[in-house]
């Protein structure tokens, strides 16, 4: 319920500066320190706004407990702002080893806190304090592992230079954040809290493989592609490889999730969450295209065209609004089908400028990923078959997962998909580093 308020505030705090710092090839300590102090100041400003607005937010949802929840959860913004630059430095260095250490340590500690509090009957406060502990621990670890510390300097010249690029990304991020959460707001007001819970859980599960893996891919490729931003041929070749590799990883995962949705929900969440299954299955088809959207928008950032980035966001959000209000009267499931429609429309729109900038437009991209998409659809169907025959959830999950995985890898090997060898080589190199 309150996620939209904290996420919107976080967009203002970052202000697109992280992307601006990564893209800037001659960044200085003054740049880093300037952004650091900006992050702190803006986070404090928005915390004050949310602190004062908390009673109004609680009244909007008719849930008095939200007043205190908002005031505590909003502390995450202020604490997280202290580690934003260190996180950006890790992304610039493409240092996933350190990021993994921080993530694993944080998850172990905060997972223990959250589960212990949940079993002790703390309810929503288990989630609240788990999130707060996560921000505190991860920020502390960033300061420990990263040697960078801010200098006592704030440069208006540096601020204006970075803000010129980052401000348009900030507005784009604001639009995207509002619209990513607007479905929860509409469902929370129009339907029951149970239906909101089913939708939120389905959306969270659908985003788990798609968003997380895409975020990793973006963090790796953005600094790399930024270094070749002036070499159109090299940029285009690497872009197409990245596009196909992303589809090769995420498409089959999303279709496996589609096929295994029912046994997975039964095992992880119990039978009372079964109404979320059809919502999850529909959303899988929408979020499978998330990496394609993200990579196309990433290219605009690499080329320094944050103005085009903003223009595309405005057009897409206008279409999202039309689809949202057209589907809302027909129930949550129809709204999920509407998300598929907006995803396809967004794909066509996002690829327009990619075609103009590096001559890799919609049809070329579809041609590149089409074979992977078809094989992934069949993978999902094979994973779903055991659910039609067997009754035991564990057997459905095990056999379905095995059938789908073996089929996808087998077909990839049989038809000599280059992405399979590239993925094996990458994993082998990462294993050697560890």
N, C-alpha and C positions, 0 to 999 in steps of 0.2 A: 504493500500500500504506500509506503513512504519512499520507495526506491527512486521514483521519478524526481523527487525533490533533492535528494542527495546527489544523484547522478548529474542533474542539471547544474548544480553548484560546482561539481567536480570539473565540468567542461569549462566553466569560467576560470577555475583555478589553473588548469593546464594551459588554456588559451592558445593551444596549437604550438606552444613554444618547444615542446619535446620534438615534434616533427621538424620544426625550424632549425633546432640545434643539430639534429642528425643530418639534415640536408646540407647545412653550411659546412663547407670544406675547411675553412680557415677560422673555426671557432676559437675563442680565447677564454681565459679564466674570468675575464670581466663579463663575457657573455653568460657564463655559467652562474656566476654570483648574482648578476642582475636578475636572471630568471628565478633563482632560489628565493631572493627577497620578495619578488613579485608574488610567487606562489604562497609564501607565508602570509603576506598582507591580505591577499584576496581570500584565502581560506578563513582567516579570522573575520573578515567582513561578512562572508556568507554564513559562517557559523552564527554570528550575531543575528542575522536575518532569520535563520531557521529557528533559533532559540526563541525569538519573539513570536514567530509565526506558528510555533508548535500547537498552541491551543486551537487555532483556526483550522489547522490540518486535521487535528483530532475531531473537531466538530464536523468537518466536511465528510469524513468517513463514519461519523457517529460512533466513535470508539475512543473514549476518554484516556485509555492507557497509552495511546499514541503520543500524547504530550511529552511524557518522560522518555518514551522510546526515541522520538525524533531528537530530543536534546542530547541523548547519549550517543546514538548512532552518528549524529552529525560531527562528533568529535573525531571520527575517522578521517574527515577531510583535513582538519588541522594537523593531526599527527602524520598523515600520509604525505602532506606537503613538504615535510622535512626530509623525506627520502626520494622525492621526485627526480631531482638532478642525479643522484647516485644511480637510480634505475635507468635513466637516460644514458648515462656513461656506460653501463653494462650493455645496453642495446647498441651503442655506437661501436663498442669493442666486439660485439657478437659473442659475448662471454656467457654461454649457456651453462657452463659447468658451475659457476658461482650462483647463477640464478636458480639452478636446480637445487643446490645446497640450501639456499635460503628458503625455497618453496617447501622442500621436504621437512626441514626442521620446523618451520612454521605450522605445516599441516599436522605433524605429529603432536605438537604441544597443544595447538588450538582444537584439534579433533578430540583430544582427551578432555579438554575443558568443556567443550560443547556437549559431548556425549554424557559426561559425568553430571553436568547440570540438568540435562534433559531427563535422565533417569532419576534424578533427585526431585523432579517435579517443578522445575523453574519455568517450564513452558517457553514462551516467546523470549524470555530473558536469557535462555541458553543460547539462542541465536545472536542476540544483541551483544552479549559479552564475548562470545566466540569471535564475532567480527571485530570487536574492539581489540581483543587480545591479538588477533591476526595482524592488524595494522601496527600495533605497538611492537610486536616481535619482529615483523618483516622490516620495519623502518630501522629498528635498532641493529638488526643484522646487516642492513645496507651500510650503515655507518661503520660497523666493525670490519666488514669485508672490503669496502671501497675506501681507499685512502683520502678521497677528495673531501676538502672542507672549504666552505665559502670564505672569500675575502671580504673585508669591510669596504665594499665598493658597489655603487649602483650607477650605471651609465645610461643616461637618457638616449644617447646615440645608439647604443646597443639595443636598448628596449625598442626604439622605433624601427630599427632594421628588422629585428626578429618579429615584431608585432605586425609589420607590413605583410609578411607571409602568413604568420600564425593566426591573425585575426579572422581571416576568411575561413580557415580550418576550424576556428573556435565557433563561428556562427554555424558552419556545417555540422559540427559535432553537437551543437545545441539542438538543431533541428532533428538530427538523428536520434539523440537521446530522448527527446520529448516523444517522438513517434515510436521508439522502441518500447516505451512504457505506456503509451496512450491506450493500448488495448487493455492493460490491467486497470487503468482508471475507468474506462467505459464499462468493462465487465463488472468491476467493483461497485459501480453505481447502479447499473441496469439489472444485474443478475445477483444471485445469492453469493455469499462468501464461499460456499462449497464449490460452486462453479468457477469462481475466481481461483480457488486453490487447485482444482483439476487443471485449469488452463496454465497456471503458473508452473505447476510441476511438469506438465507435458512440454512446455516451452523450455524449461530448464534442462530437461533430459535431451531434447532435440538440439539444443545449443551446445551441449557438453562436448561432443566430438568436433562439431563444425567450428564453433567460435574459438575454442581453445587451440586447436591445431592451426587454424587460420591466423590467430594472433602470433603464434610462434613463427609461422612462415613469414608474416609481415615484418616481425622484428629482425629476422635474419636477412631478408632480401632488401628491405628499404635502404639500409646503409650501403649494401653492395651495389644495388642498382643506381644509387645516387652518385657513386664514383664513375659510372659510365653514362651519365645523363646526357653528355654531348655527342656520344657515338651512337647514332640512330640504329645502324646495322647490328652492332653488338648488343645494344639495349633490346632491340626487337627479338633477336634470336634467344637471348636469355629469358625474355618475358614469356615467350611461347613455351619454353621448357618448364618454366615455373608454373604456368597455367596448367599444363598437362600433368605435372607431378602433383599439384594440389588436388586436381580432380581424381587422380589415380589413388590418392590416399583417402580423401574425404567421401567421394561418391559411394564406394562400397561400404564404408563404415555407416553412412546414413541409411543405406538400404538394408544392411544387417540389423540396424536398430529398428527399422520399419518391420522387418520380418519377425524379430524377436521381442517386439514391444510387450505383448501380453504376458509371456512367462517372466520377462524381466521385471515388469511392474509387480506381478504377483510375488516374486521372490524378494525384491528389494523393498517394496512399499506395502505389501499385503493386499488382499482382495478389495479392501475398502477404497483403493485408489483405481480400480478397474475402469471407472468412467473416464479416466485420463487417457486410456489406451487409444481410442479412435482419434482423439485430438493429437496425440503424439505421432501417430502414423501419418496423418495429413501434414503436420508440421515438418516431418522428415523430408518431404519433397520440396518444401520451401527452403529449409536451411541447408540443403545439399549444395545450393548455388551460392551460398554465402562467400566462399573463398574466391569465386569468380568475380563477384561484386567488389570485394575488398582489393583484389589485385589490380583491377581496372582503375579503381580510385587511387590506389598506391602509385600508379604510373603518373597520374596528374600531379601528385605531390613531388615525385622525383623530377618531373619537368618544371617544377616551380609554378604550376598553373592552379594555385589555390582558388583563383577567381572562377575557373571552370568547375572546380570541385563544388563550390558554393552554389553555382547556377544549377548543376545537376541535382543537388539536394533539394533545392526549392521546387523544381519540377516534380521530382519523385514524391515528395511529401504532399504535394497538392493531389497527386493521383491516389496516394495512400488514404487521404482524407475522404475522397469520393468513395473508394472501395469500402472503407470502414463503415461509413454511415449507410451505405447501400446494403451491407450484409448484417449489421447489428440487429435489425428487427427479426431476423430469422434464427437467431441462436448462436451459441459459441462455436459449434462445429462449422457452420456456414462461414463464420468470421475467419476460421482457420483456412478454409478453402480460398477465401478472399486474400489471405496472406500469400498463397501460392500465385495468385493472379498478379499481385503487386511485385512479387519477386521476379516473375518473368518479364513484366514491363520494365522493371528496374534494370534487368540484364540488358535489354535492348538499348535503354537510355545510357547506361554506363559505358557501353562499348562504342558509342558514337564518337567521342573525342579520342578514344584510343585508336580508332581507325584513321582519324585525321592526323594525329601526332606521329604515329609509327606505322601506319598502314596495316594495322591488325584489328579489323573491325568485327562486327557481330558474326558474320557468316564464316570468317576465317577461324574465329574462336570456337564456334559451334562445331565446325568441321574437325578441329583439333581434339575436342573433348567428346564428340558424339560416340565413338566406339566404346570409350570407357563408360559412358552413361548407359548405353544399352546393356553391356555386360553387368553393370551394377544393378540394373532393374531385375535382370534374371537372378542375380545373386540374392536379392531381397525376396523374390518369390520362392526360391529354394529354401531359404532360411525360414520362411513362413509355413511351408508344407507340413513339417512335423506337428504344428499346432492344430492342423486339421485332422490328424490321425491319432496322436497320442494325447493322454489326459494329464500326465505328470509333468509339472512345470520344469523340473530340472532336466528331464529327458528332452522336452521341447527345446529348451535353451541349448543344451549340449549338442544334440543332433542337428538342430537348425543352424547353429553357429558353425559346426564342422562342415556341413554340406555347402553352405554359402562360401566359406573361406576357401575350401579346397577347390570349388568350382572357379572362383575368381582368380586364384593364384595359378591354377592349372591352365585356364584359358589364356592368361597373360603370358605364361611360359610357352604355350603352344603357338601363339601368334607373335611371339618374340617382341612383346612390348618393351621398349627401351627403358621405360620408367621403372620396371621391375629390377633391372640390373643397376640402375642409378640409385634406387632406394637401398638395395643390398650393399652397394659400395659405400653409401653414406653411413648406414648403420654400422658397418664394419669399421669405418674410420672413427666414428664416435665411440665405439666400444674400445678401440685401441687407446684413445685418449683417456678414457676412464680407467 
